[in-house]
Amino acid sequence: MSFCSFFGGEVFQNHFEPGVYVCAKCGYELFSSRSKYAHSSPWPAFTETIHADSVTKRPEKNRPEALKVSCGKCGNGLGHEFLNDGPKRGQSRF
């Protein structure tokens, strides 16, 4: 499954079949369906990445609660990690 194209109509928001979400640009493994959960945002929500280097993160200017997230292999923009906004206290949401 490729992940996160920002051209509208996110097709994987309500998709809960077993599988791996990969970068739409290079195919690198990003997230497992095991870490996916239902969230009110229009994009799929995950609690963790597959590999420690699946994504790179950098601070988001003027948004202390969010980190800008990119593919760890090719740098393709994926969105944000929202700190302390996961399904459990202290978890983040990708």
The first five atom37 places (N, CA, C, CB, O) and aatype in JSON, in Angstrom:
{
  "aatype": [12, 15, 13, 4, 15, 13, 13, 7, 7, 6, 19, 13, 5, 2, 8, 13, 6, 14, 7, 19, 18, 19, 4, 0, 11, 4, 7, 18, 6, 10, 13, 15, 15, 1, 15, 11, 18, 0, 8, 15, 15, 14, 17, 14, 0, 13, 16, 6, 16, 9, 8, 0, 3, 15, 19, 16, 11, 1, 14, 6, 11, 2, 1, 14, 6, 0, 10, 11, 19, 15, 4, 7, 11, 4, 7, 2, 7, 10, 7, 8, 6, 13, 10, 2, 3, 7, 14, 11, 1, 7, 5, 15, 1, 13],
  "atom_mask": [
    [1, 1, 1, 1, 1],
    [1, 1, 1, 1, 1],
    [1, 1, 1, 1, 1],
    [1, 1, 1, 1, 1],
    [1, 1, 1, 1, 1],
    [1, 1, 1, 1, 1],
    [1, 1, 1, 1, 1],
    [1, 1, 1, 0, 1],
    [1, 1, 1, 0, 1],
    [1, 1, 1, 1, 1],
    [1, 1, 1, 1, 1],
    [1, 1, 1, 1, 1],
    [1, 1, 1, 1, 1],
    [1, 1, 1, 1, 1],
    [1, 1, 1, 1, 1],
    [1, 1, 1, 1, 1],
    [1, 1, 1, 1, 1],
    [1, 1, 1, 1, 1],
    [1, 1, 1, 0, 1],
    [1, 1, 1, 1, 1],
    [1, 1, 1, 1, 1],
    [1, 1, 1, 1, 1],
    [1, 1, 1, 1, 1],
    [1, 1, 1, 1, 1],
    [1, 1, 1, 1, 1],
    [1, 1, 1, 1, 1],
    [1, 1, 1, 0, 1],
    [1, 1, 1, 1, 1],
    [1, 1, 1, 1, 1],
    [1, 1, 1, 1, 1],
    [1, 1, 1, 1, 1],
    [1, 1, 1, 1, 1],
    [1, 1, 1, 1, 1],
    [1, 1, 1, 1, 1],
    [1, 1, 1, 1, 1],
    [1, 1, 1, 1, 1],
    [1, 1, 1, 1, 1],
    [1, 1, 1, 1, 1],
    [1, 1, 1, 1, 1],
    [1, 1, 1, 1, 1],
    [1, 1, 1, 1, 1],
    [1, 1, 1, 1, 1],
    [1, 1, 1, 1, 1],
    [1, 1, 1, 1, 1],
    [1, 1, 1, 1, 1],
    [1, 1, 1, 1, 1],
    [1, 1, 1, 1, 1],
    [1, 1, 1, 1, 1],
    [1, 1, 1, 1, 1],
    [1, 1, 1, 1, 1],
    [1, 1, 1, 1, 1],
    [1, 1, 1, 1, 1],
    [1, 1, 1, 1, 1],
    [1, 1, 1, 1, 1],
    [1, 1, 1, 1, 1],
    [1, 1, 1, 1, 1],
    [1, 1, 1, 1, 1],
    [1, 1, 1, 1, 1],
    [1, 1, 1, 1, 1],
    [1, 1, 1, 1, 1],
    [1, 1, 1, 1, 1],
    [1, 1, 1, 1, 1],
    [1, 1, 1, 1, 1],
    [1, 1, 1, 1, 1],
    [1, 1, 1, 1, 1],
    [1, 1, 1, 1, 1],
    [1, 1, 1, 1, 1],
    [1, 1, 1, 1, 1],
    [1, 1, 1, 1, 1],
    [1, 1, 1, 1, 1],
    [1, 1, 1, 1, 1],
    [1, 1, 1, 0, 1],
    [1, 1, 1, 1, 1],
    [1, 1, 1, 1, 1],
    [1, 1, 1, 0, 1],
    [1, 1, 1, 1, 1],
    [1, 1, 1, 0, 1],
    [1, 1, 1, 1, 1],
    [1, 1, 1, 0, 1],
    [1, 1, 1, 1, 1],
    [1, 1, 1, 1, 1],
    [1, 1, 1, 1, 1],
    [1, 1, 1, 1, 1],
    [1, 1, 1, 1, 1],
    [1, 1, 1, 1, 1],
    [1, 1, 1, 0, 1],
    [1, 1, 1, 1, 1],
    [1, 1, 1, 1, 1],
    [1, 1, 1, 1, 1],
    [1, 1, 1, 0, 1],
    [1, 1, 1, 1, 1],
    [1, 1, 1, 1, 1],
    [1, 1, 1, 1, 1],
    [1, 1, 1, 1, 1]
  ],
  "atom_positions": [
    [[0.85, -1.17, 0.0], [0.0, 0.0, 0.0], [0.89, 1.23, 0.0], [-0.96, 0.0, 1.22], [1.79, 1.34, 0.83]],
    [[0.65, 2.14, -0.9], [1.41, 3.39, -0.83], [0.68, 4.33, 0.11], [1.58, 4.03, -2.24], [-0.52, 4.19, 0.35]],
    [[1.4, 5.27, 0.63], [0.88, 6.08, 1.72], [1.01, 7.56, 1.42], [1.59, 5.75, 3.02], [2.02, 8.03, 0.91]],
    [[-0.03, 8.28, 1.75], [0.0, 9.72, 1.82], [0.26, 10.44, 0.52], [1.01, 10.13, 2.77], [1.37, 10.93, 0.29]],
    [[-0.71, 10.49, -0.33], [-0.65, 11.43, -1.44], [-1.6, 12.55, -1.06], [-1.02, 10.76, -2.84], [-2.76, 12.29, -0.72]],
    [[-1.13, 13.79, -1.11], [-1.92, 14.9, -0.59], [-2.78, 15.55, -1.67], [-1.01, 15.94, 0.02], [-2.93, 16.77, -1.69]],
    [[-3.35, 14.75, -2.55], [-4.15, 15.3, -3.64], [-5.63, 15.07, -3.41], [-3.73, 14.69, -4.96], [-6.42, 15.09, -4.35]],
    [[-6.01, 14.86, -2.15], [-7.42, 14.72, -1.79], [-7.87, 13.28, -1.78], [0.0, 0.0, 0.0], [-7.29, 12.42, -2.45]],
    [[-8.93, 13.01, -1.0], [-9.54, 11.69, -0.97], [-8.6, 10.61, -0.45], [0.0, 0.0, 0.0], [-8.35, 9.63, -1.15]],
    [[-8.08, 10.75, 0.75], [-7.17, 9.76, 1.31], [-7.88, 8.41, 1.4], [-6.67, 10.2, 2.71], [-8.8, 8.23, 2.2]],
    [[-7.44, 7.46, 0.58], [-8.12, 6.18, 0.45], [-7.83, 5.22, 1.59], [-7.73, 5.54, -0.84], [-8.55, 4.23, 1.74]],
    [[-6.8, 5.45, 2.4], [-6.46, 4.51, 3.46], [-6.92, 4.94, 4.85], [-5.0, 4.3, 3.47], [-6.57, 4.29, 5.84]],
    [[-7.68, 6.03, 4.95], [-8.15, 6.49, 6.25], [-8.93, 5.4, 6.97], [-9.03, 7.74, 6.09], [-8.68, 5.14, 8.15]],
    [[-9.86, 4.75, 6.29], [-10.71, 3.73, 6.91], [-10.35, 2.33, 6.45], [-12.17, 4.0, 6.6], [-11.18, 1.42, 6.51]],
    [[-9.14, 2.14, 6.0], [-8.66, 0.84, 5.52], [-7.94, 0.14, 6.67], [-7.7, 1.0, 4.29], [-6.94, 0.65, 7.18]],
    [[-8.44, -1.02, 7.09], [-7.85, -1.72, 8.23], [-7.45, -3.15, 7.9], [-8.81, -1.73, 9.38], [-7.38, -4.0, 8.79]],
    [[-7.19, -3.44, 6.62], [-6.72, -4.76, 6.22], [-5.26, -4.92, 6.67], [-6.85, -4.97, 4.68], [-4.53, -3.93, 6.74]],
    [[-4.83, -6.15, 6.97], [-3.42, -6.36, 7.35], [-2.49, -5.98, 6.2], [-3.18, -7.83, 7.77], [-2.8, -6.24, 5.04]],
    [[-1.37, -5.37, 6.53], [-0.41, -5.02, 5.5], [0.6, -4.0, 5.97], [0.0, 0.0, 0.0], [0.66, -3.66, 7.15]],
    [[1.39, -3.53, 5.02], [2.45, -2.57, 5.29], [2.21, -1.33, 4.44], [3.84, -3.18, 5.01], [1.93, -1.44, 3.25]],
    [[2.32, -0.18, 5.04], [2.19, 1.1, 4.34], [3.58, 1.56, 3.95], [1.46, 2.17, 5.22], [4.48, 1.63, 4.79]],
    [[3.76, 1.88, 2.68], [5.07, 2.24, 2.16], [5.04, 3.65, 1.59], [5.52, 1.25, 1.09], [3.97, 4.2, 1.32]],
    [[6.21, 4.22, 1.4], [6.33, 5.54, 0.79], [5.82, 5.49, -0.65], [7.8, 6.04, 0.83], [6.18, 4.59, -1.41]],
    [[4.99, 6.45, -1.02], [4.43, 6.5, -2.37], [5.5, 6.81, -3.41], [3.32, 7.55, -2.43], [5.32, 6.51, -4.59]],
    [[6.61, 7.39, -3.0], [7.66, 7.77, -3.94], [8.69, 6.65, -4.16], [8.36, 9.02, -3.45], [9.04, 6.35, -5.3]],
    [[9.18, 6.04, -3.06], [10.27, 5.06, -3.22], [9.93, 3.64, -2.78], [11.46, 5.53, -2.45], [10.7, 2.72, -3.05]],
    [[8.79, 3.45, -2.11], [8.38, 2.12, -1.69], [8.96, 1.64, -0.37], [0.0, 0.0, 0.0], [8.76, 0.48, 0.0]],
    [[9.67, 2.51, 0.36], [10.27, 2.11, 1.63], [9.18, 1.87, 2.67], [11.26, 3.18, 2.12], [8.2, 2.61, 2.74]],
    [[9.35, 0.82, 3.5], [8.37, 0.49, 4.53], [8.31, 1.56, 5.6], [8.71, -0.86, 5.16], [9.33, 1.96, 6.15]],
    [[7.09, 2.04, 5.88], [6.89, 3.1, 6.86], [6.15, 2.62, 8.1], [6.13, 4.25, 6.23], [6.66, 2.74, 9.22]],
    [[4.95, 2.08, 7.9], [4.08, 1.71, 9.01], [3.45, 0.35, 8.77], [2.99, 2.77, 9.22], [3.23, -0.05, 7.62]],
    [[3.15, -0.36, 9.84], [2.42, -1.62, 9.78], [0.96, -1.36, 10.12], [3.04, -2.67, 10.74], [0.65, -0.45, 10.89]],
    [[0.09, -2.15, 9.56], [-1.33, -2.03, 9.9], [-1.57, -2.34, 11.38], [-2.17, -2.99, 9.02], [-2.59, -1.93, 11.94]],
    [[-0.64, -3.04, 12.02], [-0.79, -3.34, 13.46], [-0.7, -2.08, 14.31], [0.28, -4.33, 13.91], [-1.23, -2.06, 15.43]],
    [[-0.05, -1.03, 13.81], [0.06, 0.21, 14.59], [-0.96, 1.27, 14.15], [1.47, 0.77, 14.47], [-0.91, 2.41, 14.61]],
    [[-1.88, 0.89, 13.26], [-2.89, 1.82, 12.75], [-4.11, 1.82, 13.68], [-3.31, 1.45, 11.3], [-4.48, 0.78, 14.23]],
    [[-4.72, 2.97, 13.83], [-5.93, 3.06, 14.65], [-6.88, 4.12, 14.07], [-5.57, 3.4, 16.13], [-6.45, 4.99, 13.31]],
    [[-8.14, 4.03, 14.43], [-9.15, 4.98, 13.95], [-8.94, 6.33, 14.63], [-10.59, 4.45, 14.22], [-8.75, 6.4, 15.84]],
    [[-8.98, 7.39, 13.82], [-8.8, 8.74, 14.33], [-9.66, 9.67, 13.49], [-7.3, 9.18, 14.29], [-10.0, 9.35, 12.36]],
    [[-10.02, 10.81, 14.04], [-10.91, 11.74, 13.35], [-10.24, 12.54, 12.24], [-11.51, 12.69, 14.33], [-10.92, 13.22, 11.48]],
    [[-8.9, 12.46, 12.12], [-8.22, 13.19, 11.05], [-8.55, 12.55, 9.7], [-6.68, 13.22, 11.29], [-8.96, 11.39, 9.65]],
    [[-8.38, 13.3, 8.59], [-8.7, 12.73, 7.28], [-7.64, 11.77, 6.74], [-8.89, 13.85, 6.29], [-7.82, 11.21, 5.66]],
    [[-6.53, 11.57, 7.48], [-5.47, 10.67, 7.03], [-5.37, 9.49, 7.96], [-4.13, 11.4, 6.94], [-5.86, 9.56, 9.09]],
    [[-4.74, 8.41, 7.53], [-4.54, 7.28, 8.43], [-3.69, 7.7, 9.64], [-3.87, 6.12, 7.68], [-2.85, 8.59, 9.53]],
    [[-3.9, 7.06, 10.78], [-3.17, 7.39, 12.0], [-2.44, 6.16, 12.5], [-4.14, 7.93, 13.09], [-3.0, 5.06, 12.55]],
    [[-1.18, 6.34, 12.88], [-0.32, 5.26, 13.36], [0.37, 5.68, 14.65], [0.73, 4.86, 12.29], [0.57, 6.87, 14.9]],
    [[0.72, 4.68, 15.48], [1.4, 4.98, 16.73], [2.92, 4.8, 16.62], [0.87, 4.09, 17.82], [3.65, 5.37, 17.43]],
    [[3.4, 4.03, 15.64], [4.84, 3.8, 15.52], [5.21, 3.41, 14.09], [5.29, 2.72, 16.5], [4.36, 2.99, 13.3]],
    [[6.48, 3.56, 13.79], [7.0, 3.18, 12.48], [7.46, 1.73, 12.49], [8.17, 4.11, 12.06], [7.6, 1.13, 13.56]],
    [[7.69, 1.16, 11.32], [8.18, -0.21, 11.22], [9.65, -0.28, 11.65], [8.01, -0.75, 9.79], [10.01, -1.12, 12.47]],
    [[10.48, 0.58, 11.1], [11.91, 0.6, 11.38], [12.27, 1.9, 12.09], [12.74, 0.44, 10.07], [11.57, 2.91, 11.96]],
    [[13.35, 1.87, 12.83], [13.81, 3.1, 13.5], [14.12, 4.2, 12.49], [15.06, 2.8, 14.34], [13.99, 5.38, 12.79]],
    [[14.53, 3.8, 11.27], [14.86, 4.79, 10.23], [13.79, 4.93, 9.15], [16.18, 4.42, 9.59], [14.07, 5.44, 8.07]],
    [[12.56, 4.47, 9.44], [11.47, 4.59, 8.45], [11.18, 6.04, 8.1], [10.2, 3.92, 8.97], [10.87, 6.36, 6.96]],
    [[11.28, 6.91, 9.09], [11.0, 8.33, 8.87], [12.09, 9.19, 9.5], [9.61, 8.71, 9.44], [12.79, 8.76, 10.42]],
    [[12.22, 10.4, 8.99], [13.03, 11.42, 9.65], [12.06, 12.47, 10.17], [14.1, 12.04, 8.67], [10.99, 12.67, 9.61]],
    [[12.46, 13.14, 11.24], [11.59, 14.14, 11.87], [12.38, 15.42, 12.08], [11.02, 13.62, 13.22], [13.58, 15.39, 12.36]],
    [[11.68, 16.54, 11.95], [12.29, 17.83, 12.29], [11.21, 18.72, 12.9], [12.93, 18.51, 11.03], [10.03, 18.57, 12.59]],
    [[11.61, 19.63, 13.76], [10.63, 20.51, 14.4], [9.83, 21.3, 13.37], [11.32, 21.47, 15.37], [10.36, 21.72, 12.34]],
    [[8.57, 21.49, 13.65], [7.68, 22.28, 12.8], [7.66, 23.7, 13.35], [6.22, 21.67, 12.74], [7.35, 23.91, 14.53]],
    [[7.99, 24.65, 12.52], [8.05, 26.05, 12.94], [6.69, 26.49, 13.49], [8.49, 26.95, 11.77], [5.66, 26.27, 12.86]],
    [[6.71, 27.12, 14.66], [5.51, 27.66, 15.31], [4.49, 26.6, 15.72], [4.85, 28.64, 14.41], [3.34, 26.94, 15.99]],
    [[4.88, 25.32, 15.77], [3.98, 24.25, 16.21], [4.74, 23.32, 17.14], [3.39, 23.47, 15.0], [5.22, 22.27, 16.69]],
    [[4.87, 23.66, 18.41], [5.67, 22.84, 19.32], [5.1, 21.44, 19.55], [5.79, 23.53, 20.64], [5.83, 20.56, 20.0]],
    [[3.84, 21.23, 19.24], [3.22, 19.92, 19.45], [3.37, 19.0, 18.24], [1.76, 20.09, 19.78], [2.88, 17.87, 18.26]],
    [[4.05, 19.47, 17.17], [4.14, 18.68, 15.94], [5.57, 18.66, 15.4], [3.2, 19.24, 14.88], [6.33, 19.61, 15.54]],
    [[5.9, 17.52, 14.78], [7.16, 17.36, 14.07], [6.85, 17.1, 12.6], [8.02, 16.21, 14.68], [5.91, 16.37, 12.29]],
    [[7.61, 17.67, 11.71], [7.48, 17.42, 10.27], [8.1, 16.06, 10.0], [8.16, 18.56, 9.4], [9.22, 15.79, 10.46]],
    [[7.41, 15.17, 9.26], [7.86, 13.81, 9.03], [8.08, 13.58, 7.53], [6.84, 12.79, 9.6], [7.25, 13.96, 6.71]],
    [[9.21, 12.96, 7.21], [9.55, 12.61, 5.82], [10.0, 11.16, 5.77], [10.67, 13.55, 5.27], [10.38, 10.58, 6.79]],
    [[9.96, 10.57, 4.58], [10.46, 9.21, 4.37], [11.93, 9.17, 4.75], [10.25, 8.75, 2.89], [12.7, 10.04, 4.36]],
    [[12.32, 8.17, 5.51], [13.7, 8.03, 5.94], [14.66, 7.65, 4.84], [0.0, 0.0, 0.0], [15.87, 7.78, 5.0]],
    [[14.13, 7.19, 3.71], [14.99, 6.79, 2.6], [15.13, 7.87, 1.54], [14.46, 5.53, 1.96], [16.25, 8.21, 1.14]],
    [[14.0, 8.44, 1.08], [14.06, 9.37, -0.05], [13.72, 10.82, 0.32], [13.12, 8.91, -1.13], [13.92, 11.72, -0.49]],
    [[13.22, 11.05, 1.54], [12.89, 12.41, 1.96], [11.51, 12.9, 1.55], [0.0, 0.0, 0.0], [11.19, 14.06, 1.79]],
    [[10.7, 12.04, 0.94], [9.34, 12.43, 0.54], [8.54, 12.88, 1.76], [8.62, 11.25, -0.16], [8.54, 12.2, 2.78]],
    [[7.88, 14.03, 1.67], [7.08, 14.55, 2.77], [5.88, 13.67, 3.07], [0.0, 0.0, 0.0], [5.13, 13.31, 2.16]],
    [[5.7, 13.33, 4.34], [4.61, 12.44, 4.74], [3.58, 13.1, 5.62], [5.17, 11.25, 5.45], [2.48, 12.58, 5.79]],
    [[3.9, 14.24, 6.19], [2.96, 14.9, 7.08], [3.61, 15.24, 8.4], [0.0, 0.0, 0.0], [4.69, 15.83, 8.44]],
    [[2.94, 14.86, 9.5], [3.4, 15.26, 10.83], [3.31, 14.12, 11.83], [2.58, 16.43, 11.33], [2.56, 13.16, 11.65]],
    [[4.1, 14.25, 12.88], [3.91, 13.45, 14.08], [3.37, 14.43, 15.12], [5.26, 12.74, 14.57], [4.0, 15.45, 15.4]],
    [[2.21, 14.12, 15.68], [1.6, 14.97, 16.69], [1.9, 14.36, 18.06], [0.05, 15.12, 16.46], [1.45, 13.26, 18.38]],
    [[2.67, 15.09, 18.83], [3.14, 14.6, 20.11], [2.0, 14.51, 21.13], [4.25, 15.5, 20.65], [1.17, 15.42, 21.23]],
    [[1.95, 13.41, 21.87], [0.93, 13.18, 22.9], [-0.5, 13.24, 22.37], [1.1, 14.18, 24.01], [-1.4, 13.7, 23.07]],
    [[-0.7, 12.79, 21.14], [-2.04, 12.79, 20.54], [-2.43, 11.38, 20.07], [-2.1, 13.77, 19.36], [-3.3, 11.23, 19.22]],
    [[-1.78, 10.37, 20.62], [-2.08, 8.99, 20.25], [-3.26, 8.44, 21.03], [0.0, 0.0, 0.0], [-3.88, 9.16, 21.82]],
    [[-3.57, 7.16, 20.82], [-4.71, 6.55, 21.49], [-4.5, 6.34, 22.99], [-5.03, 5.24, 20.84], [-5.47, 6.21, 23.75]],
    [[-3.23, 6.3, 23.43], [-2.92, 6.12, 24.85], [-2.14, 7.35, 25.35], [-2.1, 4.8, 25.1], [-1.46, 8.01, 24.57]],
    [[-2.25, 7.62, 26.6], [-1.56, 8.76, 27.21], [-0.06, 8.65, 26.94], [-1.83, 8.83, 28.74], [0.56, 7.61, 27.16]],
    [[0.51, 9.76, 26.45], [1.94, 9.82, 26.16], [2.35, 9.32, 24.78], [0.0, 0.0, 0.0], [3.5, 9.49, 24.38]],
    [[1.42, 8.71, 24.03], [1.73, 8.25, 22.67], [1.58, 9.37, 21.67], [0.84, 7.07, 22.28], [0.76, 10.28, 21.84]],
    [[2.37, 9.28, 20.62], [2.25, 10.25, 19.52], [1.43, 9.64, 18.4], [3.64, 10.68, 19.01], [1.2, 8.43, 18.36]],
    [[0.99, 10.51, 17.49], [0.22, 10.08, 16.31], [0.95, 10.53, 15.06], [-1.23, 10.66, 16.34], [1.28, 11.7, 14.91]],
    [[1.19, 9.57, 14.17], [1.75, 9.87, 12.86], [0.62, 10.0, 11.87], [2.76, 8.79, 12.4], [0.85, 10.25, 10.69]]
  ]
}
